[in-house]
Amino acid sequence: MRFISFVFVLLFFLSTHAFALERFQDEQGAQQHCPTDTVAWLNIPTGVMHFKGQRWYGRTKSGAYVCLKEGEKEGDRRTRNGQ
């Protein structure tokens, strides 16, 4: 019974949290999704967001374009060193 409860809680968490962040392959798709928000490049493994004009914007190996507010809501953070 405990295992079934655990699976249910895990599935609920994944459906409401992990997949709520829309990720885009191109900057234009992200900007259309959130026209009043800033588009950021999310380095997926680290959860760090980079902005246009910064060194790693659109250049990390595993990443996607996201909306800033949605990324922060999911727990991702802005780059600390401006790269």
mmCIF file of the N, C-alpha and C atoms, coordinates in Angstrom:
data_MODEL
# 
_entry.id   MODEL 
# 
loop_
_atom_site.group_PDB 
_atom_site.id 
_atom_site.type_symbol 
_atom_site.label_atom_id 
_atom_site.label_alt_id 
_atom_site.label_comp_id 
_atom_site.label_asym_id 
_atom_site.label_entity_id 
_atom_site.label_seq_id 
_atom_site.pdbx_PDB_ins_code 
_atom_site.Cartn_x 
_atom_site.Cartn_y 
_atom_site.Cartn_z 
_atom_site.occupancy 
_atom_site.B_iso_or_equiv 
_atom_site.pdbx_formal_charge 
_atom_site.auth_seq_id 
_atom_site.auth_comp_id 
_atom_site.auth_asym_id 
_atom_site.auth_atom_id 
_atom_site.pdbx_PDB_model_num 
ATOM 1   N N  . MET A 1 1  ? 0.823  -1.192 0.000   1.00 0.00 ? 1  MET A N  1 
ATOM 2   C CA . MET A 1 1  ? 0.000  0.000  0.000   1.00 0.00 ? 1  MET A CA 1 
ATOM 3   C C  . MET A 1 1  ? 0.872  1.263  0.000   1.00 0.00 ? 1  MET A C  1 
ATOM 4   N N  . ARG A 1 2  ? 1.963  1.230  0.773   1.00 0.00 ? 2  ARG A N  1 
ATOM 5   C CA . ARG A 1 2  ? 2.847  2.396  0.810   1.00 0.00 ? 2  ARG A CA 1 
ATOM 6   C C  . ARG A 1 2  ? 3.454  2.672  -0.559  1.00 0.00 ? 2  ARG A C  1 
ATOM 7   N N  . PHE A 1 3  ? 3.826  1.607  -1.277  1.00 0.00 ? 3  PHE A N  1 
ATOM 8   C CA . PHE A 1 3  ? 4.425  1.769  -2.604  1.00 0.00 ? 3  PHE A CA 1 
ATOM 9   C C  . PHE A 1 3  ? 3.434  2.426  -3.562  1.00 0.00 ? 3  PHE A C  1 
ATOM 10  N N  . ILE A 1 4  ? 2.203  2.014  -3.524  1.00 0.00 ? 4  ILE A N  1 
ATOM 11  C CA . ILE A 1 4  ? 1.176  2.599  -4.398  1.00 0.00 ? 4  ILE A CA 1 
ATOM 12  C C  . ILE A 1 4  ? 0.985  4.068  -4.059  1.00 0.00 ? 4  ILE A C  1 
ATOM 13  N N  . SER A 1 5  ? 0.971  4.410  -2.792  1.00 0.00 ? 5  SER A N  1 
ATOM 14  C CA . SER A 1 5  ? 0.848  5.812  -2.382  1.00 0.00 ? 5  SER A CA 1 
ATOM 15  C C  . SER A 1 5  ? 2.032  6.626  -2.867  1.00 0.00 ? 5  SER A C  1 
ATOM 16  N N  . PHE A 1 6  ? 3.228  6.055  -2.741  1.00 0.00 ? 6  PHE A N  1 
ATOM 17  C CA . PHE A 1 6  ? 4.432  6.737  -3.204  1.00 0.00 ? 6  PHE A CA 1 
ATOM 18  C C  . PHE A 1 6  ? 4.370  6.996  -4.708  1.00 0.00 ? 6  PHE A C  1 
ATOM 19  N N  . VAL A 1 7  ? 3.978  5.998  -5.467  1.00 0.00 ? 7  VAL A N  1 
ATOM 20  C CA . VAL A 1 7  ? 3.874  6.137  -6.923  1.00 0.00 ? 7  VAL A CA 1 
ATOM 21  C C  . VAL A 1 7  ? 2.853  7.212  -7.279  1.00 0.00 ? 7  VAL A C  1 
ATOM 22  N N  . PHE A 1 8  ? 1.727  7.219  -6.590  1.00 0.00 ? 8  PHE A N  1 
ATOM 23  C CA . PHE A 1 8  ? 0.695  8.219  -6.850  1.00 0.00 ? 8  PHE A CA 1 
ATOM 24  C C  . PHE A 1 8  ? 1.223  9.625  -6.580  1.00 0.00 ? 8  PHE A C  1 
ATOM 25  N N  . VAL A 1 9  ? 1.893  9.817  -5.475  1.00 0.00 ? 9  VAL A N  1 
ATOM 26  C CA . VAL A 1 9  ? 2.447  11.126 -5.129  1.00 0.00 ? 9  VAL A CA 1 
ATOM 27  C C  . VAL A 1 9  ? 3.512  11.531 -6.146  1.00 0.00 ? 9  VAL A C  1 
ATOM 28  N N  . LEU A 1 10 ? 4.360  10.602 -6.540  1.00 0.00 ? 10 LEU A N  1 
ATOM 29  C CA . LEU A 1 10 ? 5.389  10.890 -7.529  1.00 0.00 ? 10 LEU A CA 1 
ATOM 30  C C  . LEU A 1 10 ? 4.781  11.290 -8.866  1.00 0.00 ? 10 LEU A C  1 
ATOM 31  N N  . LEU A 1 11 ? 3.800  10.563 -9.328  1.00 0.00 ? 11 LEU A N  1 
ATOM 32  C CA . LEU A 1 11 ? 3.138  10.901 -10.592 1.00 0.00 ? 11 LEU A CA 1 
ATOM 33  C C  . LEU A 1 11 ? 2.442  12.258 -10.507 1.00 0.00 ? 11 LEU A C  1 
ATOM 34  N N  . PHE A 1 12 ? 1.822  12.549 -9.395  1.00 0.00 ? 12 PHE A N  1 
ATOM 35  C CA . PHE A 1 12 ? 1.179  13.850 -9.218  1.00 0.00 ? 12 PHE A CA 1 
ATOM 36  C C  . PHE A 1 12 ? 2.210  14.970 -9.268  1.00 0.00 ? 12 PHE A C  1 
ATOM 37  N N  . PHE A 1 13 ? 3.332  14.770 -8.581  1.00 0.00 ? 13 PHE A N  1 
ATOM 38  C CA . PHE A 1 13 ? 4.396  15.771 -8.577  1.00 0.00 ? 13 PHE A CA 1 
ATOM 39  C C  . PHE A 1 13 ? 4.922  16.002 -9.986  1.00 0.00 ? 13 PHE A C  1 
ATOM 40  N N  . LEU A 1 14 ? 5.187  14.945 -10.712 1.00 0.00 ? 14 LEU A N  1 
ATOM 41  C CA . LEU A 1 14 ? 5.719  15.070 -12.062 1.00 0.00 ? 14 LEU A CA 1 
ATOM 42  C C  . LEU A 1 14 ? 4.727  15.754 -13.003 1.00 0.00 ? 14 LEU A C  1 
ATOM 43  N N  . SER A 1 15 ? 3.472  15.451 -12.853 1.00 0.00 ? 15 SER A N  1 
ATOM 44  C CA . SER A 1 15 ? 2.487  16.043 -13.760 1.00 0.00 ? 15 SER A CA 1 
ATOM 45  C C  . SER A 1 15 ? 2.227  17.512 -13.457 1.00 0.00 ? 15 SER A C  1 
ATOM 46  N N  . THR A 1 16 ? 2.412  17.926 -12.229 1.00 0.00 ? 16 THR A N  1 
ATOM 47  C CA . THR A 1 16 ? 2.133  19.316 -11.884 1.00 0.00 ? 16 THR A CA 1 
ATOM 48  C C  . THR A 1 16 ? 3.361  20.191 -11.811 1.00 0.00 ? 16 THR A C  1 
ATOM 49  N N  . HIS A 1 17 ? 4.547  19.590 -11.665 1.00 0.00 ? 17 HIS A N  1 
ATOM 50  C CA . HIS A 1 17 ? 5.738  20.405 -11.447 1.00 0.00 ? 17 HIS A CA 1 
ATOM 51  C C  . HIS A 1 17 ? 6.763  20.277 -12.574 1.00 0.00 ? 17 HIS A C  1 
ATOM 52  N N  . ALA A 1 18 ? 7.243  19.102 -12.811 1.00 0.00 ? 18 ALA A N  1 
ATOM 53  C CA . ALA A 1 18 ? 8.380  18.926 -13.705 1.00 0.00 ? 18 ALA A CA 1 
ATOM 54  C C  . ALA A 1 18 ? 8.082  19.263 -15.160 1.00 0.00 ? 18 ALA A C  1 
ATOM 55  N N  . PHE A 1 19 ? 6.856  19.119 -15.578 1.00 0.00 ? 19 PHE A N  1 
ATOM 56  C CA . PHE A 1 19 ? 6.545  19.349 -16.976 1.00 0.00 ? 19 PHE A CA 1 
ATOM 57  C C  . PHE A 1 19 ? 5.772  20.643 -17.189 1.00 0.00 ? 19 PHE A C  1 
ATOM 58  N N  . ALA A 1 20 ? 5.670  21.481 -16.172 1.00 0.00 ? 20 ALA A N  1 
ATOM 59  C CA . ALA A 1 20 ? 4.928  22.728 -16.302 1.00 0.00 ? 20 ALA A CA 1 
ATOM 60  C C  . ALA A 1 20 ? 5.722  23.776 -17.083 1.00 0.00 ? 20 ALA A C  1 
ATOM 61  N N  . LEU A 1 21 ? 7.023  23.650 -17.108 1.00 0.00 ? 21 LEU A N  1 
ATOM 62  C CA . LEU A 1 21 ? 7.868  24.616 -17.798 1.00 0.00 ? 21 LEU A CA 1 
ATOM 63  C C  . LEU A 1 21 ? 7.897  24.308 -19.287 1.00 0.00 ? 21 LEU A C  1 
ATOM 64  N N  . GLU A 1 22 ? 7.428  25.247 -20.092 1.00 0.00 ? 22 GLU A N  1 
ATOM 65  C CA . GLU A 1 22 ? 7.468  25.088 -21.548 1.00 0.00 ? 22 GLU A CA 1 
ATOM 66  C C  . GLU A 1 22 ? 8.885  25.358 -22.024 1.00 0.00 ? 22 GLU A C  1 
ATOM 67  N N  . ARG A 1 23 ? 9.430  24.451 -22.815 1.00 0.00 ? 23 ARG A N  1 
ATOM 68  C CA . ARG A 1 23 ? 10.770 24.608 -23.374 1.00 0.00 ? 23 ARG A CA 1 
ATOM 69  C C  . ARG A 1 23 ? 10.652 24.707 -24.887 1.00 0.00 ? 23 ARG A C  1 
ATOM 70  N N  . PHE A 1 24 ? 11.472 25.564 -25.476 1.00 0.00 ? 24 PHE A N  1 
ATOM 71  C CA . PHE A 1 24 ? 11.396 25.819 -26.908 1.00 0.00 ? 24 PHE A CA 1 
ATOM 72  C C  . PHE A 1 24 ? 12.756 25.657 -27.562 1.00 0.00 ? 24 PHE A C  1 
ATOM 73  N N  . GLN A 1 25 ? 12.755 25.171 -28.792 1.00 0.00 ? 25 GLN A N  1 
ATOM 74  C CA . GLN A 1 25 ? 13.984 24.997 -29.554 1.00 0.00 ? 25 GLN A CA 1 
ATOM 75  C C  . GLN A 1 25 ? 14.467 26.300 -30.174 1.00 0.00 ? 25 GLN A C  1 
ATOM 76  N N  . ASP A 1 26 ? 13.553 27.247 -30.331 1.00 0.00 ? 26 ASP A N  1 
ATOM 77  C CA . ASP A 1 26 ? 13.955 28.535 -30.906 1.00 0.00 ? 26 ASP A CA 1 
ATOM 78  C C  . ASP A 1 26 ? 13.420 29.695 -30.076 1.00 0.00 ? 26 ASP A C  1 
ATOM 79  N N  . GLU A 1 27 ? 14.120 30.802 -30.187 1.00 0.00 ? 27 GLU A N  1 
ATOM 80  C CA . GLU A 1 27 ? 13.798 31.989 -29.403 1.00 0.00 ? 27 GLU A CA 1 
ATOM 81  C C  . GLU A 1 27 ? 12.419 32.545 -29.748 1.00 0.00 ? 27 GLU A C  1 
ATOM 82  N N  . GLN A 1 28 ? 12.055 32.479 -31.018 1.00 0.00 ? 28 GLN A N  1 
ATOM 83  C CA . GLN A 1 28 ? 10.770 33.020 -31.459 1.00 0.00 ? 28 GLN A CA 1 
ATOM 84  C C  . GLN A 1 28 ? 9.589  32.272 -30.842 1.00 0.00 ? 28 GLN A C  1 
ATOM 85  N N  . GLY A 1 29 ? 9.706  30.967 -30.726 1.00 0.00 ? 29 GLY A N  1 
ATOM 86  C CA . GLY A 1 29 ? 8.641  30.184 -30.099 1.00 0.00 ? 29 GLY A CA 1 
ATOM 87  C C  . GLY A 1 29 ? 8.428  30.570 -28.655 1.00 0.00 ? 29 GLY A C  1 
ATOM 88  N N  . ALA A 1 30 ? 9.514  30.782 -27.947 1.00 0.00 ? 30 ALA A N  1 
ATOM 89  C CA . ALA A 1 30 ? 9.409  31.198 -26.545 1.00 0.00 ? 30 ALA A CA 1 
ATOM 90  C C  . ALA A 1 30 ? 8.797  32.591 -26.442 1.00 0.00 ? 30 ALA A C  1 
ATOM 91  N N  . GLN A 1 31 ? 9.217  33.493 -27.320 1.00 0.00 ? 31 GLN A N  1 
ATOM 92  C CA . GLN A 1 31 ? 8.698  34.868 -27.266 1.00 0.00 ? 31 GLN A CA 1 
ATOM 93  C C  . GLN A 1 31 ? 7.210  34.913 -27.593 1.00 0.00 ? 31 GLN A C  1 
ATOM 94  N N  . GLN A 1 32 ? 6.744  34.047 -28.478 1.00 0.00 ? 32 GLN A N  1 
ATOM 95  C CA . GLN A 1 32 ? 5.311  33.972 -28.778 1.00 0.00 ? 32 GLN A CA 1 
ATOM 96  C C  . GLN A 1 32 ? 4.529  33.419 -27.596 1.00 0.00 ? 32 GLN A C  1 
ATOM 97  N N  . HIS A 1 33 ? 5.132  32.506 -26.861 1.00 0.00 ? 33 HIS A N  1 
ATOM 98  C CA . HIS A 1 33 ? 4.476  31.912 -25.700 1.00 0.00 ? 33 HIS A CA 1 
ATOM 99  C C  . HIS A 1 33 ? 4.341  32.920 -24.554 1.00 0.00 ? 33 HIS A C  1 
ATOM 100 N N  . CYS A 1 34 ? 5.335  33.786 -24.400 1.00 0.00 ? 34 CYS A N  1 
ATOM 101 C CA . CYS A 1 34 ? 5.312  34.764 -23.312 1.00 0.00 ? 34 CYS A CA 1 
ATOM 102 C C  . CYS A 1 34 ? 5.723  36.139 -23.863 1.00 0.00 ? 34 CYS A C  1 
ATOM 103 N N  . PRO A 1 35 ? 4.840  36.802 -24.583 1.00 0.00 ? 35 PRO A N  1 
ATOM 104 C CA . PRO A 1 35 ? 5.205  38.057 -25.251 1.00 0.00 ? 35 PRO A CA 1 
ATOM 105 C C  . PRO A 1 35 ? 5.591  39.201 -24.316 1.00 0.00 ? 35 PRO A C  1 
ATOM 106 N N  . THR A 1 36 ? 5.177  39.167 -23.072 1.00 0.00 ? 36 THR A N  1 
ATOM 107 C CA . THR A 1 36 ? 5.497  40.255 -22.148 1.00 0.00 ? 36 THR A CA 1 
ATOM 108 C C  . THR A 1 36 ? 6.615  39.898 -21.175 1.00 0.00 ? 36 THR A C  1 
ATOM 109 N N  . ASP A 1 37 ? 7.199  38.713 -21.345 1.00 0.00 ? 37 ASP A N  1 
ATOM 110 C CA . ASP A 1 37 ? 8.254  38.253 -20.444 1.00 0.00 ? 37 ASP A CA 1 
ATOM 111 C C  . ASP A 1 37 ? 9.585  38.197 -21.190 1.00 0.00 ? 37 ASP A C  1 
ATOM 112 N N  . THR A 1 38 ? 10.657 38.063 -20.451 1.00 0.00 ? 38 THR A N  1 
ATOM 113 C CA . THR A 1 38 ? 11.996 37.949 -21.015 1.00 0.00 ? 38 THR A CA 1 
ATOM 114 C C  . THR A 1 38 ? 12.269 36.495 -21.377 1.00 0.00 ? 38 THR A C  1 
ATOM 115 N N  . VAL A 1 39 ? 12.842 36.272 -22.547 1.00 0.00 ? 39 VAL A N  1 
ATOM 116 C CA . VAL A 1 39 ? 13.231 34.928 -22.955 1.00 0.00 ? 39 VAL A CA 1 
ATOM 117 C C  . VAL A 1 39 ? 14.644 34.668 -22.444 1.00 0.00 ? 39 VAL A C  1 
ATOM 118 N N  . ALA A 1 40 ? 14.847 33.489 -21.884 1.00 0.00 ? 40 ALA A N  1 
ATOM 119 C CA . ALA A 1 40 ? 16.156 33.094 -21.359 1.00 0.00 ? 40 ALA A CA 1 
ATOM 120 C C  . ALA A 1 40 ? 16.535 31.748 -21.949 1.00 0.00 ? 40 ALA A C  1 
ATOM 121 N N  . TRP A 1 41 ? 17.832 31.468 -21.965 1.00 0.00 ? 41 TRP A N  1 
ATOM 122 C CA . TRP A 1 41 ? 18.322 30.148 -22.348 1.00 0.00 ? 41 TRP A CA 1 
ATOM 123 C C  . TRP A 1 41 ? 18.560 29.377 -21.067 1.00 0.00 ? 41 TRP A C  1 
ATOM 124 N N  . LEU A 1 42 ? 17.911 28.236 -20.936 1.00 0.00 ? 42 LEU A N  1 
ATOM 125 C CA . LEU A 1 42 ? 18.045 27.413 -19.737 1.00 0.00 ? 42 LEU A CA 1 
ATOM 126 C C  . LEU A 1 42 ? 19.021 26.282 -19.999 1.00 0.00 ? 42 LEU A C  1 
ATOM 127 N N  . ASN A 1 43 ? 20.099 26.242 -19.222 1.00 0.00 ? 43 ASN A N  1 
ATOM 128 C CA . ASN A 1 43 ? 21.007 25.098 -19.236 1.00 0.00 ? 43 ASN A CA 1 
ATOM 129 C C  . ASN A 1 43 ? 20.313 24.044 -18.381 1.00 0.00 ? 43 ASN A C  1 
ATOM 130 N N  . ILE A 1 44 ? 19.744 23.051 -19.019 1.00 0.00 ? 44 ILE A N  1 
ATOM 131 C CA . ILE A 1 44 ? 18.865 22.100 -18.339 1.00 0.00 ? 44 ILE A CA 1 
ATOM 132 C C  . ILE A 1 44 ? 19.552 21.341 -17.201 1.00 0.00 ? 44 ILE A C  1 
ATOM 133 N N  . PRO A 1 45 ? 20.746 20.779 -17.391 1.00 0.00 ? 45 PRO A N  1 
ATOM 134 C CA . PRO A 1 45 ? 21.349 20.023 -16.279 1.00 0.00 ? 45 PRO A CA 1 
ATOM 135 C C  . PRO A 1 45 ? 21.646 20.867 -15.035 1.00 0.00 ? 45 PRO A C  1 
ATOM 136 N N  . THR A 1 46 ? 21.994 22.135 -15.220 1.00 0.00 ? 46 THR A N  1 
ATOM 137 C CA . THR A 1 46 ? 22.361 22.963 -14.070 1.00 0.00 ? 46 THR A CA 1 
ATOM 138 C C  . THR A 1 46 ? 21.214 23.818 -13.552 1.00 0.00 ? 46 THR A C  1 
ATOM 139 N N  . GLY A 1 47 ? 20.191 24.042 -14.375 1.00 0.00 ? 47 GLY A N  1 
ATOM 140 C CA . GLY A 1 47 ? 19.082 24.901 -13.972 1.00 0.00 ? 47 GLY A CA 1 
ATOM 141 C C  . GLY A 1 47 ? 19.446 26.376 -13.967 1.00 0.00 ? 47 GLY A C  1 
ATOM 142 N N  . VAL A 1 48 ? 20.474 26.747 -14.737 1.00 0.00 ? 48 VAL A N  1 
ATOM 143 C CA . VAL A 1 48 ? 20.917 28.141 -14.796 1.00 0.00 ? 48 VAL A CA 1 
ATOM 144 C C  . VAL A 1 48 ? 20.393 28.776 -16.085 1.00 0.00 ? 48 VAL A C  1 
ATOM 145 N N  . MET A 1 49 ? 19.846 29.980 -15.956 1.00 0.00 ? 49 MET A N  1 
ATOM 146 C CA . MET A 1 49 ? 19.307 30.703 -17.108 1.00 0.00 ? 49 MET A CA 1 
ATOM 147 C C  . MET A 1 49 ? 20.275 31.801 -17.547 1.00 0.00 ? 49 MET A C  1 
ATOM 148 N N  . HIS A 1 50 ? 20.490 31.892 -18.855 1.00 0.00 ? 50 HIS A N  1 
ATOM 149 C CA . HIS A 1 50 ? 21.358 32.891 -19.459 1.00 0.00 ? 50 HIS A CA 1 
ATOM 150 C C  . HIS A 1 50 ? 20.521 33.795 -20.354 1.00 0.00 ? 50 HIS A C  1 
ATOM 151 N N  . PHE A 1 51 ? 20.967 35.038 -20.531 1.00 0.00 ? 51 PHE A N  1 
ATOM 152 C CA . PHE A 1 51 ? 20.184 36.024 -21.266 1.00 0.00 ? 51 PHE A CA 1 
ATOM 153 C C  . PHE A 1 51 ? 20.900 36.488 -22.523 1.00 0.00 ? 51 PHE A C  1 
ATOM 154 N N  . LYS A 1 52 ? 20.120 37.014 -23.455 1.00 0.00 ? 52 LYS A N  1 
ATOM 155 C CA . LYS A 1 52 ? 20.656 37.488 -24.727 1.00 0.00 ? 52 LYS A CA 1 
ATOM 156 C C  . LYS A 1 52 ? 21.834 38.431 -24.473 1.00 0.00 ? 52 LYS A C  1 
ATOM 157 N N  . GLY A 1 53 ? 22.909 38.212 -25.219 1.00 0.00 ? 53 GLY A N  1 
ATOM 158 C CA . GLY A 1 53 ? 24.116 39.012 -25.053 1.00 0.00 ? 53 GLY A CA 1 
ATOM 159 C C  . GLY A 1 53 ? 25.136 38.381 -24.123 1.00 0.00 ? 53 GLY A C  1 
ATOM 160 N N  . GLN A 1 54 ? 24.726 37.355 -23.387 1.00 0.00 ? 54 GLN A N  1 
ATOM 161 C CA . GLN A 1 54 ? 25.652 36.670 -22.501 1.00 0.00 ? 54 GLN A CA 1 
ATOM 162 C C  . GLN A 1 54 ? 26.331 35.511 -23.233 1.00 0.00 ? 54 GLN A C  1 
ATOM 163 N N  . ARG A 1 55 ? 27.470 35.132 -22.744 1.00 0.00 ? 55 ARG A N  1 
ATOM 164 C CA . ARG A 1 55 ? 28.324 34.134 -23.392 1.00 0.00 ? 55 ARG A CA 1 
ATOM 165 C C  . ARG A 1 55 ? 27.614 32.818 -23.721 1.00 0.00 ? 55 ARG A C  1 
ATOM 166 N N  . TRP A 1 56 ? 26.821 32.279 -22.808 1.00 0.00 ? 56 TRP A N  1 
ATOM 167 C CA . TRP A 1 56 ? 26.243 30.955 -22.988 1.00 0.00 ? 56 TRP A CA 1 
ATOM 168 C C  . TRP A 1 56 ? 24.808 30.966 -23.503 1.00 0.00 ? 56 TRP A C  1 
ATOM 169 N N  . TYR A 1 57 ? 24.290 32.123 -23.872 1.00 0.00 ? 57 TYR A N  1 
ATOM 170 C CA . TYR A 1 57 ? 22.919 32.210 -24.387 1.00 0.00 ? 57 TYR A CA 1 
ATOM 171 C C  . TYR A 1 57 ? 22.802 31.401 -25.684 1.00 0.00 ? 57 TYR A C  1 
ATOM 172 N N  . GLY A 1 58 ? 22.013 30.350 -25.652 1.00 0.00 ? 58 GLY A N  1 
ATOM 173 C CA . GLY A 1 58 ? 21.796 29.504 -26.823 1.00 0.00 ? 58 GLY A CA 1 
ATOM 174 C C  . GLY A 1 58 ? 22.950 28.591 -27.169 1.00 0.00 ? 58 GLY A C  1 
ATOM 175 N N  . ARG A 1 59 ? 23.920 28.440 -26.273 1.00 0.00 ? 59 ARG A N  1 
ATOM 176 C CA . ARG A 1 59 ? 25.139 27.713 -26.629 1.00 0.00 ? 59 ARG A CA 1 
ATOM 177 C C  . ARG A 1 59 ? 25.481 26.515 -25.759 1.00 0.00 ? 59 ARG A C  1 
ATOM 178 N N  . THR A 1 60 ? 24.775 26.252 -24.704 1.00 0.00 ? 60 THR A N  1 
ATOM 179 C CA . THR A 1 60 ? 25.136 25.090 -23.893 1.00 0.00 ? 60 THR A CA 1 
ATOM 180 C C  . THR A 1 60 ? 24.687 23.812 -24.597 1.00 0.00 ? 60 THR A C  1 
ATOM 181 N N  . LYS A 1 61 ? 25.305 22.716 -24.237 1.00 0.00 ? 61 LYS A N  1 
ATOM 182 C CA . LYS A 1 61 ? 25.056 21.449 -24.910 1.00 0.00 ? 61 LYS A CA 1 
ATOM 183 C C  . LYS A 1 61 ? 23.605 20.983 -24.759 1.00 0.00 ? 61 LYS A C  1 
ATOM 184 N N  . SER A 1 62 ? 23.078 21.042 -23.557 1.00 0.00 ? 62 SER A N  1 
ATOM 185 C CA . SER A 1 62 ? 21.696 20.623 -23.289 1.00 0.00 ? 62 SER A CA 1 
ATOM 186 C C  . SER A 1 62 ? 20.925 21.811 -22.756 1.00 0.00 ? 62 SER A C  1 
ATOM 187 N N  . GLY A 1 63 ? 20.146 22.440 -23.618 1.00 0.00 ? 63 GLY A N  1 
ATOM 188 C CA . GLY A 1 63 ? 19.405 23.615 -23.182 1.00 0.00 ? 63 GLY A CA 1 
ATOM 189 C C  . GLY A 1 63 ? 18.190 23.873 -24.037 1.00 0.00 ? 63 GLY A C  1 
ATOM 190 N N  . ALA A 1 64 ? 17.428 24.873 -23.634 1.00 0.00 ? 64 ALA A N  1 
ATOM 191 C CA . ALA A 1 64 ? 16.227 25.265 -24.352 1.00 0.00 ? 64 ALA A CA 1 
ATOM 192 C C  . ALA A 1 64 ? 15.884 26.704 -23.973 1.00 0.00 ? 64 ALA A C  1 
ATOM 193 N N  . TYR A 1 65 ? 15.122 27.348 -24.834 1.00 0.00 ? 65 TYR A N  1 
ATOM 194 C CA . TYR A 1 65 ? 14.639 28.690 -24.545 1.00 0.00 ? 65 TYR A CA 1 
ATOM 195 C C  . TYR A 1 65 ? 13.404 28.577 -23.664 1.00 0.00 ? 65 TYR A C  1 
ATOM 196 N N  . VAL A 1 66 ? 13.332 29.432 -22.661 1.00 0.00 ? 66 VAL A N  1 
ATOM 197 C CA . VAL A 1 66 ? 12.211 29.431 -21.716 1.00 0.00 ? 66 VAL A CA 1 
ATOM 198 C C  . VAL A 1 66 ? 11.824 30.865 -21.387 1.00 0.00 ? 66 VAL A C  1 
ATOM 199 N N  . CYS A 1 67 ? 10.679 31.011 -20.762 1.00 0.00 ? 67 CYS A N  1 
ATOM 200 C CA . CYS A 1 67 ? 10.248 32.313 -20.257 1.00 0.00 ? 67 CYS A CA 1 
ATOM 201 C C  . CYS A 1 67 ? 10.817 32.488 -18.849 1.00 0.00 ? 67 CYS A C  1 
ATOM 202 N N  . LEU A 1 68 ? 11.353 33.646 -18.571 1.00 0.00 ? 68 LEU A N  1 
ATOM 203 C CA . LEU A 1 68 ? 12.032 33.908 -17.303 1.00 0.00 ? 68 LEU A CA 1 
ATOM 204 C C  . LEU A 1 68 ? 11.153 33.614 -16.098 1.00 0.00 ? 68 LEU A C  1 
ATOM 205 N N  . LYS A 1 69 ? 9.948  34.150 -16.081 1.00 0.00 ? 69 LYS A N  1 
ATOM 206 C CA . LYS A 1 69 ? 9.069  33.970 -14.914 1.00 0.00 ? 69 LYS A CA 1 
ATOM 207 C C  . LYS A 1 69 ? 8.726  32.507 -14.686 1.00 0.00 ? 69 LYS A C  1 
ATOM 208 N N  . GLU A 1 70 ? 8.481  31.770 -15.780 1.00 0.00 ? 70 GLU A N  1 
ATOM 209 C CA . GLU A 1 70 ? 8.170  30.345 -15.645 1.00 0.00 ? 70 GLU A CA 1 
ATOM 210 C C  . GLU A 1 70 ? 9.383  29.577 -15.125 1.00 0.00 ? 70 GLU A C  1 
ATOM 211 N N  . GLY A 1 71 ? 10.566 29.922 -15.609 1.00 0.00 ? 71 GLY A N  1 
ATOM 212 C CA . GLY A 1 71 ? 11.784 29.263 -15.147 1.00 0.00 ? 71 GLY A CA 1 
ATOM 213 C C  . GLY A 1 71 ? 12.031 29.494 -13.667 1.00 0.00 ? 71 GLY A C  1 
ATOM 214 N N  . GLU A 1 72 ? 11.866 30.730 -13.235 1.00 0.00 ? 72 GLU A N  1 
ATOM 215 C CA . GLU A 1 72 ? 12.062 31.035 -11.808 1.00 0.00 ? 72 GLU A CA 1 
ATOM 216 C C  . GLU A 1 72 ? 11.016 30.337 -10.957 1.00 0.00 ? 72 GLU A C  1 
ATOM 217 N N  . LYS A 1 73 ? 9.808  30.239 -11.464 1.00 0.00 ? 73 LYS A N  1 
ATOM 218 C CA . LYS A 1 73 ? 8.744  29.557 -10.730 1.00 0.00 ? 73 LYS A CA 1 
ATOM 219 C C  . LYS A 1 73 ? 9.075  28.077 -10.538 1.00 0.00 ? 73 LYS A C  1 
ATOM 220 N N  . GLU A 1 74 ? 9.762  27.487 -11.507 1.00 0.00 ? 74 GLU A N  1 
ATOM 221 C CA . GLU A 1 74 ? 10.156 26.085 -11.438 1.00 0.00 ? 74 GLU A CA 1 
ATOM 222 C C  . GLU A 1 74 ? 11.398 25.851 -10.584 1.00 0.00 ? 74 GLU A C  1 
ATOM 223 N N  . GLY A 1 75 ? 12.049 26.931 -10.148 1.00 0.00 ? 75 GLY A N  1 
ATOM 224 C CA . GLY A 1 75 ? 13.229 26.781 -9.297  1.00 0.00 ? 75 GLY A CA 1 
ATOM 225 C C  . GLY A 1 75 ? 14.544 26.976 -10.016 1.00 0.00 ? 75 GLY A C  1 
ATOM 226 N N  . ASP A 1 76 ? 14.487 27.309 -11.312 1.00 0.00 ? 76 ASP A N  1 
ATOM 227 C CA . ASP A 1 76 ? 15.731 27.611 -12.032 1.00 0.00 ? 76 ASP A CA 1 
ATOM 228 C C  . ASP A 1 76 ? 16.190 28.999 -11.625 1.00 0.00 ? 76 ASP A C  1 
ATOM 229 N N  . ARG A 1 77 ? 17.477 29.271 -11.813 1.00 0.00 ? 77 ARG A N  1 
ATOM 230 C CA . ARG A 1 77 ? 17.998 30.565 -11.358 1.00 0.00 ? 77 ARG A CA 1 
ATOM 231 C C  . ARG A 1 77 ? 18.743 31.281 -12.470 1.00 0.00 ? 77 ARG A C  1 
ATOM 232 N N  . ARG A 1 78 ? 18.899 32.575 -12.285 1.00 0.00 ? 78 ARG A N  1 
ATOM 233 C CA . ARG A 1 78 ? 19.669 33.389 -13.210 1.00 0.00 ? 78 ARG A CA 1 
ATOM 234 C C  . ARG A 1 78 ? 21.154 33.119 -13.013 1.00 0.00 ? 78 ARG A C  1 
ATOM 235 N N  . THR A 1 79 ? 21.940 33.338 -14.073 1.00 0.00 ? 79 THR A N  1 
ATOM 236 C CA . THR A 1 79 ? 23.374 33.181 -13.953 1.00 0.00 ? 79 THR A CA 1 
ATOM 237 C C  . THR A 1 79 ? 23.910 34.199 -12.943 1.00 0.00 ? 79 THR A C  1 
ATOM 238 N N  . ARG A 1 80 ? 24.871 33.792 -12.157 1.00 0.00 ? 80 ARG A N  1 
ATOM 239 C CA . ARG A 1 80 ? 25.421 34.678 -11.129 1.00 0.00 ? 80 ARG A CA 1 
ATOM 240 C C  . ARG A 1 80 ? 26.637 35.475 -11.619 1.00 0.00 ? 80 ARG A C  1 
ATOM 241 N N  . ASN A 1 81 ? 27.291 34.976 -12.672 1.00 0.00 ? 81 ASN A N  1 
ATOM 242 C CA . ASN A 1 81 ? 28.517 35.639 -13.107 1.00 0.00 ? 81 ASN A CA 1 
ATOM 243 C C  . ASN A 1 81 ? 28.357 36.426 -14.417 1.00 0.00 ? 81 ASN A C  1 
ATOM 244 N N  . GLY A 1 82 ? 27.138 36.525 -14.905 1.00 0.00 ? 82 GLY A N  1 
ATOM 245 C CA . GLY A 1 82 ? 26.894 37.329 -16.101 1.00 0.00 ? 82 GLY A CA 1 
ATOM 246 C C  . GLY A 1 82 ? 27.353 36.703 -17.395 1.00 0.00 ? 82 GLY A C  1 
ATOM 247 N N  . GLN A 1 83 ? 27.646 35.427 -17.372 1.00 0.00 ? 83 GLN A N  1 
ATOM 248 C CA . GLN A 1 83 ? 28.045 34.736 -18.589 1.00 0.00 ? 83 GLN A CA 1 
ATOM 249 C C  . GLN A 1 83 ? 26.874 33.943 -19.086 1.00 0.00 ? 83 GLN A C  1 
# 
